[in-house]
């Protein structure tokens, strides 16, 4: 399951690099959900940081900040 989550994460990363932010957000949310369910804390934190960047770039700065605060609290 972690391997599949990593595939979603990498797809999201590529979409973000290409400026396809809605698709990047969807893939990273999927990855984060899968990683959180499997309690893969390190990967979850890394995906959360990248998702926060995408959210900020999409104008969702408050949600991005909340996500980052969650990472810092872990």
Phi, psi and omega per residue, in radians:
X1 nan -0.644 3.114
X2 -1.104 -0.644 3.141
X3 -1.121 -0.715 3.109
X4 -1.148 -0.707 3.093
X5 -1.063 -0.712 3.118
X6 -1.122 -0.585 3.073
X7 -1.122 -0.760 3.086
X8 -1.087 -0.726 3.137
X9 -1.052 -0.843 -3.115
X10 -1.155 -0.670 3.062
X11 -1.077 -0.753 3.101
X12 -1.070 -0.707 3.119
X13 -1.083 -0.801 3.134
X14 -1.110 -0.760 3.093
X15 -1.041 -0.743 3.139
X16 -1.092 -0.722 3.135
X17 -1.133 -0.517 3.130
X18 -1.560 0.056 3.120
X19 1.388 0.178 3.119
X20 -1.572 1.227 -2.962
X21 -1.153 -0.687 3.091
X22 -1.056 -0.713 3.122
X23 -1.206 -0.677 3.099
X24 -1.062 -0.796 3.134
X25 -1.035 -0.807 -3.118
X26 -1.068 -0.790 -3.124
X27 -1.148 -0.738 -3.115
X28 -1.226 -0.602 3.061
X29 -1.118 -0.713 3.103
X30 -1.082 -0.815 3.132
X31 -1.063 -0.792 -3.108
X32 -1.100 -0.729 3.098
X33 -1.065 -0.756 -3.136
X34 -1.174 -0.739 -3.111
X35 -1.219 -0.652 3.107
X36 -1.124 -0.694 3.136
X37 -1.137 -0.569 -3.129
X38 -1.627 0.079 3.099
X39 1.021 0.669 3.080
X40 -1.571 1.410 -2.949
X41 -1.046 -0.786 -3.092
X42 -1.102 -0.868 3.123
X43 -1.104 -0.694 3.135
X44 -1.029 -0.756 3.140
X45 -1.121 -0.725 -3.138
X46 -1.141 -0.754 3.116
X47 -1.144 -0.709 -3.137
X48 -1.049 -0.713 3.124
X49 -1.131 -0.759 3.132
X50 -1.203 -0.664 3.081
X51 -1.116 -0.695 3.106
X52 -1.048 -0.677 3.093
X53 -1.094 -0.792 3.124
X54 -1.087 -0.781 3.136
X55 -1.058 -0.764 3.116
X56 -1.061 -0.767 3.131
X57 -1.132 -0.416 3.115
X58 -1.583 0.070 3.130
X59 1.507 0.242 -3.139
X60 -1.837 0.960 -3.018
X61 -1.121 -0.637 3.140
X62 -1.109 -0.793 3.111
X63 -1.115 -0.678 3.105
X64 -1.073 -0.772 -3.140
X65 -1.097 -0.732 3.123
X66 -1.100 -0.692 3.119
X67 -1.112 -0.757 3.137
X68 -1.176 -0.653 3.072
X69 -1.076 -0.652 3.088
X70 -1.096 -0.660 3.106
X71 -1.145 -0.753 -3.117
X72 -1.178 -0.505 3.141
X73 -1.348 -0.333 -3.109
X74 -1.263 nan nan
